[in-house]
Amino acid sequence: MASVPCCADTFDAMDLDDSDFYGDEDTTESLQRRVAEFNPSDWLRNQNASRARPPQQANFAGEASQFHNPYAGVPYAWQLTEKVDDFLARLPPLTTEQSEQVPWIFICNPYIPRADKRQSDSELLKGNQDEAPVEEGSKLEWVVQGGIERLQMLQDVHRMLQEAGKSPSFIQREMNKQRKKAGLDVLHLAHAGKVRTGKVKVNETWAILAHATANNELGIAAKVAPRPQSDDPRRDRLICVYTADFHDKADVGRVLQRLRELRLVESKGRVLYYKPDIYTYVGIAHGNPWGLAASIYSSRDVF
């Protein structure tokens, strides 16, 4: 899978003069300095050094001829010891009830090695444990912490502009620029920390998607929502197809094209949106308080 190097440009300073604020000068200068100096690569390096935690070293050479399952032993996921059809019969989305024991139904791509899913669980990620399995050596918790800190800076900018009594039109213009910068910074931080997975959401036949994932035709994994505990007459369930690297637009486009070839996505049908997992981890969803778009690509984009 092709990998795109992380952009490590220093975050640009806010396009504001000191005269644009009428609040505390020290507070204003401190916030401007924090935003200007936030660098994803440096942030991760400092966290690694301060906690004296040696980076993990991925070694896939000795495992190249083997199959991989990051969900080994997870009861609501496909196991390498069972046929895909047996897995589909064991956990059919139509009748398998959603619960704490079965939050999603997962299948991996056994041709692509990933970290054991159980290694990702932590209190910081509580509620988001069932995203895609991460790469070996990823710094998931640190990336989430850094992303949250960066979004807090964005909120601080908005609060300061409001307290300065600036006009709504000025605040809107400035926040549009700051949102774009903050969103890119979160993505750069995620890429530097090897939290590069993302997902396309579809709502079609799970069996076709499960077979395609196991056959190395799509991305690194897929999941489907089980039947809700409340009565729901719908036959289809929400499905997420995960890719390895949200920066790899060629691979995202390849997966979208394969979904079309499998007749799971119509080229002129409902628009599909692609969301990086880091957005889920830090709470960037539709209607989020930072005003950021909840996706970075759509099926209308040219890849």
C-alpha positions as a Markdown table, in Angstrom:
| # | Residue | x | y | z |
|---|---|---|---|---|
| 1 | Met | 0.0 | 0.0 | 0.0 |
| 2 | Ala | 1.5 | 3.3 | -1.0 |
| 3 | Ser | 2.2 | 5.7 | 1.9 |
| 4 | Val | 2.2 | 9.5 | 1.7 |
| 5 | Pro | 4.8 | 11.2 | 3.9 |
| 6 | Cys | 3.3 | 13.4 | 6.6 |
| 7 | Cys | 3.2 | 17.1 | 6.0 |
| 8 | Ala | 5.3 | 18.6 | 8.8 |
| 9 | Asp | 4.9 | 22.2 | 8.0 |
| 10 | Thr | 4.7 | 24.5 | 11.0 |
| 11 | Phe | 1.2 | 25.7 | 11.6 |
| 12 | Asp | 0.8 | 29.2 | 10.3 |
| 13 | Ala | 0.3 | 32.0 | 12.6 |
| 14 | Met | -3.2 | 33.5 | 12.8 |
| 15 | Asp | -3.9 | 36.2 | 10.3 |
| 16 | Leu | -4.7 | 38.7 | 13.0 |
| 17 | Asp | -2.9 | 41.8 | 14.2 |
| 18 | Asp | -2.7 | 42.6 | 17.9 |
| 19 | Ser | -5.1 | 45.5 | 17.2 |
| 20 | Asp | -7.8 | 43.0 | 16.2 |
| 21 | Phe | -8.3 | 42.0 | 19.8 |
| 22 | Tyr | -9.3 | 44.3 | 22.7 |
| 23 | Gly | -8.7 | 41.8 | 25.5 |
| 24 | Asp | -5.7 | 40.9 | 27.6 |
| 25 | Glu | -2.6 | 41.4 | 25.5 |
| 26 | Asp | -0.6 | 38.6 | 27.2 |
| 27 | Thr | -3.5 | 36.1 | 26.7 |
| 28 | Thr | -3.8 | 37.1 | 23.1 |
| 29 | Glu | -0.1 | 36.7 | 22.4 |
| 30 | Ser | 0.0 | 33.4 | 24.2 |
| 31 | Leu | -2.8 | 31.9 | 22.1 |
| 32 | Gln | -1.3 | 33.2 | 18.9 |
| 33 | Arg | 2.0 | 31.7 | 19.9 |
| 34 | Arg | 0.4 | 28.3 | 20.7 |
| 35 | Val | -1.4 | 28.1 | 17.4 |
| 36 | Ala | 1.7 | 29.2 | 15.4 |
| 37 | Glu | 4.0 | 26.8 | 17.1 |
| 38 | Phe | 1.8 | 23.7 | 17.0 |
| 39 | Asn | 3.7 | 21.1 | 14.9 |
| 40 | Pro | 2.3 | 17.6 | 14.7 |
| 41 | Ser | 5.7 | 15.8 | 14.3 |
| 42 | Asp | 7.3 | 17.8 | 17.1 |
| 43 | Trp | 4.3 | 17.2 | 19.4 |
| 44 | Leu | 4.5 | 13.4 | 19.0 |
| 45 | Arg | 8.3 | 13.5 | 19.4 |
| 46 | Asn | 8.0 | 15.4 | 22.6 |
| 47 | Gln | 5.4 | 13.0 | 24.0 |
| 48 | Asn | 7.6 | 10.0 | 23.1 |
| 49 | Ala | 10.6 | 11.5 | 24.8 |
| 50 | Ser | 8.8 | 12.7 | 27.9 |
| 51 | Arg | 7.3 | 9.3 | 28.6 |
| 52 | Ala | 10.4 | 7.4 | 27.8 |
| 53 | Arg | 8.4 | 4.9 | 25.8 |
| 54 | Pro | 10.5 | 3.4 | 22.9 |
| 55 | Pro | 8.7 | 3.3 | 19.6 |
| 56 | Gln | 7.4 | -0.1 | 18.4 |
| 57 | Gln | 9.2 | -1.6 | 15.5 |
| 58 | Ala | 7.1 | -3.3 | 12.9 |
| 59 | Asn | 8.6 | -6.4 | 11.4 |
| 60 | Phe | 6.4 | -7.9 | 8.7 |
| 61 | Ala | 9.2 | -9.7 | 6.7 |
| 62 | Gly | 8.9 | -12.8 | 8.8 |
| 63 | Glu | 5.1 | -12.9 | 8.5 |
| 64 | Ala | 4.8 | -12.2 | 4.8 |
| 65 | Ser | 3.6 | -15.7 | 3.9 |
| 66 | Gln | 1.1 | -15.9 | 6.7 |
| 67 | Phe | -2.5 | -14.7 | 7.1 |
| 68 | His | -3.3 | -12.1 | 9.7 |
| 69 | Asn | -6.3 | -11.5 | 11.9 |
| 70 | Pro | -6.2 | -8.5 | 14.3 |
| 71 | Tyr | -9.6 | -9.7 | 15.6 |
| 72 | Ala | -8.3 | -13.1 | 16.6 |
| 73 | Gly | -10.4 | -14.3 | 19.6 |
| 74 | Val | -12.9 | -11.5 | 19.3 |
| 75 | Pro | -16.3 | -13.3 | 19.3 |
| 76 | Tyr | -18.1 | -10.7 | 17.1 |
| 77 | Ala | -15.5 | -11.0 | 14.3 |
| 78 | Trp | -14.5 | -13.4 | 11.6 |
| 79 | Gln | -11.9 | -15.9 | 12.5 |
| 80 | Leu | -9.3 | -17.4 | 10.2 |
| 81 | Thr | -10.4 | -20.9 | 11.2 |
| 82 | Glu | -13.9 | -20.4 | 9.7 |
| 83 | Lys | -15.2 | -20.0 | 6.1 |
| 84 | Val | -16.6 | -16.6 | 5.3 |
| 85 | Asp | -20.0 | -18.3 | 4.6 |
| 86 | Asp | -19.9 | -19.9 | 8.1 |
| 87 | Phe | -19.1 | -16.5 | 9.6 |
| 88 | Leu | -22.0 | -14.9 | 7.8 |
| 89 | Ala | -24.3 | -17.7 | 9.1 |
| 90 | Arg | -23.0 | -17.3 | 12.6 |
| 91 | Leu | -23.4 | -13.5 | 12.8 |
| 92 | Pro | -26.2 | -12.5 | 10.3 |
| 93 | Pro | -26.8 | -8.7 | 10.7 |
| 94 | Leu | -30.5 | -9.2 | 10.1 |
| 95 | Thr | -31.0 | -11.3 | 13.3 |
| 96 | Thr | -27.9 | -10.7 | 15.4 |
| 97 | Glu | -29.0 | -8.3 | 18.1 |
| 98 | Gln | -26.7 | -5.4 | 19.0 |
| 99 | Ser | -25.4 | -5.4 | 22.6 |
| 100 | Glu | -22.3 | -4.6 | 24.7 |
| 101 | Gln | -21.1 | -8.1 | 23.7 |
| 102 | Val | -21.8 | -7.5 | 20.0 |
| 103 | Pro | -21.4 | -3.8 | 19.2 |
| 104 | Trp | -20.5 | -4.4 | 15.6 |
| 105 | Ile | -19.8 | -7.4 | 13.3 |
| 106 | Phe | -16.2 | -7.3 | 11.9 |
| 107 | Ile | -14.2 | -8.9 | 9.2 |
| 108 | Cys | -10.6 | -8.2 | 8.3 |
| 109 | Asn | -8.5 | -8.4 | 5.2 |
| 110 | Pro | -6.1 | -11.3 | 6.2 |
| 111 | Tyr | -3.5 | -10.3 | 3.6 |
| 112 | Ile | -2.6 | -7.0 | 5.4 |
| 113 | Pro | -1.0 | -7.2 | 8.9 |
| 114 | Arg | -2.4 | -4.9 | 11.6 |
| 115 | Ala | -2.0 | -4.6 | 15.4 |
| 116 | Asp | -4.0 | -6.9 | 17.6 |
| 117 | Lys | -7.3 | -5.1 | 18.1 |
| 118 | Arg | -7.2 | -5.8 | 21.8 |
| 119 | Gln | -4.1 | -3.6 | 22.1 |
| 120 | Ser | -6.1 | -0.5 | 21.1 |
| 121 | Asp | -8.5 | -0.5 | 24.1 |
| 122 | Ser | -8.0 | 2.3 | 26.6 |
| 123 | Glu | -10.0 | 4.6 | 28.8 |
| 124 | Leu | -9.1 | 7.6 | 26.5 |
| 125 | Leu | -10.7 | 5.8 | 23.6 |
| 126 | Lys | -13.8 | 4.5 | 25.5 |
| 127 | Gly | -16.7 | 4.5 | 23.1 |
| 128 | Asn | -14.5 | 4.4 | 20.0 |
| 129 | Gln | -12.8 | 1.0 | 20.6 |
| 130 | Asp | -14.4 | -0.5 | 17.5 |
| 131 | Glu | -12.8 | 1.5 | 14.8 |
| 132 | Ala | -10.4 | -0.1 | 12.3 |
| 133 | Pro | -7.4 | -2.0 | 13.7 |
| 134 | Val | -4.3 | 0.2 | 13.7 |
| 135 | Glu | -0.8 | -0.2 | 12.3 |
| 136 | Glu | 2.0 | -1.6 | 14.4 |
| 137 | Gly | 3.8 | 1.2 | 16.0 |
| 138 | Ser | 0.9 | 3.6 | 15.9 |
| 139 | Lys | 0.6 | 6.2 | 18.7 |
| 140 | Leu | -3.1 | 6.3 | 18.9 |
| 141 | Glu | -3.6 | 7.7 | 22.4 |
| 142 | Trp | -1.1 | 10.4 | 21.8 |
| 143 | Val | -2.6 | 11.4 | 18.5 |
| 144 | Val | -6.1 | 11.6 | 20.1 |
| 145 | Gln | -4.7 | 13.7 | 22.9 |
| 146 | Gly | -2.9 | 16.0 | 20.5 |
| 147 | Gly | -6.0 | 16.3 | 18.3 |
| 148 | Ile | -8.2 | 17.3 | 21.3 |
| 149 | Glu | -5.6 | 19.9 | 22.4 |
| 150 | Arg | -5.6 | 21.4 | 18.9 |
| 151 | Leu | -9.4 | 21.6 | 18.7 |
| 152 | Gln | -9.4 | 23.3 | 22.1 |
| 153 | Met | -7.1 | 26.0 | 20.6 |
| 154 | Leu | -9.7 | 26.5 | 17.9 |
| 155 | Gln | -12.4 | 27.0 | 20.5 |
| 156 | Asp | -10.1 | 29.4 | 22.4 |
| 157 | Val | -9.7 | 31.5 | 19.2 |
| 158 | His | -13.4 | 31.7 | 18.7 |
| 159 | Arg | -14.0 | 32.7 | 22.3 |
| 160 | Met | -11.4 | 35.4 | 22.2 |
| 161 | Leu | -12.9 | 36.9 | 19.0 |
| 162 | Gln | -16.3 | 37.0 | 20.6 |
| 163 | Glu | -15.0 | 38.6 | 23.8 |
| 164 | Ala | -13.1 | 41.2 | 21.7 |
| 165 | Gly | -16.5 | 42.3 | 20.4 |
| 166 | Lys | -15.7 | 41.7 | 16.8 |
| 167 | Ser | -18.5 | 41.8 | 14.2 |
| 168 | Pro | -20.2 | 38.5 | 13.2 |
| 169 | Ser | -18.9 | 38.8 | 9.7 |
| 170 | Phe | -15.3 | 39.3 | 10.8 |
| 171 | Ile | -15.6 | 36.3 | 13.2 |
| 172 | Gln | -17.0 | 34.1 | 10.5 |
| 173 | Arg | -14.3 | 35.0 | 8.0 |
| 174 | Glu | -11.5 | 34.4 | 10.5 |
| 175 | Met | -13.0 | 31.2 | 11.9 |
| 176 | Asn | -13.3 | 29.8 | 8.4 |
| 177 | Lys | -9.6 | 30.2 | 8.0 |
| 178 | Gln | -8.8 | 28.8 | 11.4 |
| 179 | Arg | -11.1 | 25.8 | 10.9 |
| 180 | Lys | -9.3 | 24.8 | 7.7 |
| 181 | Lys | -5.9 | 25.1 | 9.5 |
| 182 | Ala | -7.1 | 23.1 | 12.5 |
| 183 | Gly | -8.6 | 20.4 | 10.4 |
| 184 | Leu | -5.4 | 20.0 | 8.4 |
| 185 | Asp | -3.3 | 20.0 | 11.6 |
| 186 | Val | -5.4 | 17.1 | 13.1 |
| 187 | Leu | -4.9 | 15.1 | 9.9 |
| 188 | His | -1.1 | 15.8 | 9.8 |
| 189 | Leu | -0.9 | 14.8 | 13.4 |
| 190 | Ala | -2.8 | 11.5 | 12.7 |
| 191 | His | -0.5 | 10.7 | 9.8 |
| 192 | Ala | 2.6 | 11.3 | 11.8 |
| 193 | Gly | 1.4 | 9.0 | 14.5 |
| 194 | Lys | 0.3 | 6.2 | 12.1 |
| 195 | Val | -3.4 | 6.7 | 12.7 |
| 196 | Arg | -4.1 | 6.7 | 9.0 |
| 197 | Thr | -7.3 | 4.6 | 8.7 |
| 198 | Gly | -10.6 | 5.9 | 7.4 |
| 199 | Lys | -13.9 | 4.6 | 6.2 |
| 200 | Val | -16.6 | 4.8 | 3.6 |
| 201 | Lys | -20.1 | 4.3 | 4.8 |
| 202 | Val | -22.5 | 2.2 | 2.7 |
| 203 | Asn | -25.8 | 0.5 | 3.4 |
| 204 | Glu | -25.9 | -2.5 | 1.2 |
| 205 | Thr | -25.4 | -6.3 | 1.1 |
| 206 | Trp | -23.0 | -7.4 | 3.8 |
| 207 | Ala | -22.3 | -10.8 | 2.4 |
| 208 | Ile | -20.8 | -9.4 | -0.9 |
| 209 | Leu | -18.7 | -7.0 | 1.1 |
| 210 | Ala | -17.5 | -9.6 | 3.5 |
| 211 | His | -16.3 | -11.9 | 0.8 |
| 212 | Ala | -14.6 | -9.0 | -1.1 |
| 213 | Thr | -12.8 | -7.9 | 2.1 |
| 214 | Ala | -11.5 | -11.5 | 2.8 |
| 215 | Asn | -10.4 | -11.8 | -0.8 |
| 216 | Asn | -8.2 | -8.7 | -0.6 |
| 217 | Glu | -10.4 | -6.7 | -3.0 |
| 218 | Leu | -11.3 | -3.8 | -0.8 |
| 219 | Gly | -9.6 | -2.3 | 2.2 |
| 220 | Ile | -8.1 | -3.5 | 5.5 |
| 221 | Ala | -11.4 | -4.3 | 7.2 |
| 222 | Ala | -15.1 | -3.8 | 7.2 |
| 223 | Lys | -17.9 | -3.8 | 9.8 |
| 224 | Val | -21.7 | -3.9 | 9.9 |
| 225 | Ala | -24.1 | -2.8 | 12.5 |
| 226 | Pro | -26.1 | -5.7 | 14.1 |
| 227 | Arg | -29.9 | -5.5 | 14.5 |
| 228 | Pro | -30.9 | -2.8 | 17.1 |
| 229 | Gln | -32.6 | -4.0 | 20.2 |
| 230 | Ser | -35.6 | -1.9 | 19.3 |
| 231 | Asp | -37.9 | -3.2 | 16.5 |
| 232 | Asp | -36.4 | -2.2 | 13.1 |
| 233 | Pro | -38.0 | -3.4 | 9.9 |
| 234 | Arg | -35.1 | -2.5 | 7.7 |
| 235 | Arg | -33.2 | -5.4 | 6.1 |
| 236 | Asp | -30.0 | -3.3 | 5.5 |
| 237 | Arg | -27.5 | -2.3 | 8.1 |
| 238 | Leu | -24.9 | 0.5 | 8.1 |
| 239 | Ile | -21.6 | -0.8 | 6.8 |
| 240 | Cys | -18.2 | 0.8 | 7.1 |
| 241 | Val | -15.3 | -0.1 | 4.7 |
| 242 | Tyr | -11.9 | 0.8 | 6.1 |
| 243 | Thr | -8.8 | 1.8 | 4.1 |
| 244 | Ala | -5.3 | 1.9 | 5.3 |
| 245 | Asp | -4.3 | 5.5 | 4.7 |
| 246 | Phe | -6.7 | 8.5 | 4.3 |
| 247 | His | -3.9 | 10.4 | 2.5 |
| 248 | Asp | -3.7 | 7.6 | -0.2 |
| 249 | Lys | -6.4 | 9.0 | -2.5 |
| 250 | Ala | -5.5 | 6.5 | -5.2 |
| 251 | Asp | -6.3 | 3.6 | -2.8 |
| 252 | Val | -9.5 | 5.3 | -1.6 |
| 253 | Gly | -10.5 | 5.7 | -5.3 |
| 254 | Arg | -9.7 | 2.1 | -6.0 |
| 255 | Val | -11.9 | 0.9 | -3.2 |
| 256 | Leu | -14.7 | 3.2 | -4.4 |
| 257 | Gln | -14.3 | 1.8 | -7.9 |
| 258 | Arg | -14.5 | -1.8 | -6.6 |
| 259 | Leu | -17.6 | -1.0 | -4.7 |
| 260 | Arg | -19.1 | 0.2 | -7.9 |
| 261 | Glu | -18.0 | -2.9 | -9.8 |
| 262 | Leu | -19.6 | -5.0 | -7.1 |
| 263 | Arg | -22.8 | -3.0 | -7.8 |
| 264 | Leu | -22.9 | -1.8 | -4.2 |
| 265 | Val | -22.5 | 1.9 | -5.1 |
| 266 | Glu | -24.2 | 3.6 | -8.1 |
| 267 | Ser | -22.0 | 6.2 | -9.8 |
| 268 | Lys | -25.0 | 8.5 | -10.0 |
| 269 | Gly | -26.7 | 7.4 | -6.8 |
| 270 | Arg | -26.5 | 8.4 | -3.2 |
| 271 | Val | -23.3 | 10.3 | -2.3 |
| 272 | Leu | -20.9 | 8.4 | 0.0 |
| 273 | Tyr | -18.6 | 10.2 | 2.4 |
| 274 | Tyr | -15.1 | 9.2 | 3.6 |
| 275 | Lys | -14.2 | 10.0 | 7.2 |
| 276 | Pro | -10.8 | 9.5 | 8.8 |
| 277 | Asp | -10.9 | 7.6 | 12.0 |
| 278 | Ile | -9.0 | 10.3 | 13.9 |
| 279 | Tyr | -12.1 | 12.5 | 13.4 |
| 280 | Thr | -14.2 | 9.8 | 15.2 |
| 281 | Tyr | -11.7 | 9.6 | 18.0 |
| 282 | Val | -11.6 | 13.3 | 18.7 |
| 283 | Gly | -15.4 | 13.8 | 18.2 |
| 284 | Ile | -15.5 | 15.5 | 14.8 |
| 285 | Ala | -19.0 | 14.4 | 13.7 |
| 286 | His | -21.9 | 16.1 | 11.9 |
| 287 | Gly | -22.8 | 19.3 | 13.8 |
| 288 | Asn | -19.6 | 19.3 | 15.9 |
| 289 | Pro | -18.9 | 22.4 | 18.1 |
| 290 | Trp | -15.9 | 23.4 | 16.0 |
| 291 | Gly | -17.8 | 23.8 | 12.7 |
| 292 | Leu | -15.5 | 21.3 | 10.9 |
| 293 | Ala | -16.7 | 19.1 | 8.0 |
| 294 | Ala | -17.1 | 15.6 | 9.2 |
| 295 | Ser | -15.6 | 14.0 | 6.1 |
| 296 | Ile | -12.6 | 14.7 | 3.8 |
| 297 | Tyr | -13.8 | 13.0 | 0.6 |
| 298 | Ser | -17.0 | 12.1 | -1.1 |
| 299 | Ser | -17.9 | 9.7 | -4.0 |
| 300 | Arg | -18.3 | 12.8 | -6.2 |
| 301 | Asp | -14.6 | 13.6 | -5.9 |
| 302 | Val | -12.1 | 12.8 | -8.7 |
| 303 | Phe | -9.5 | 10.5 | -7.3 |
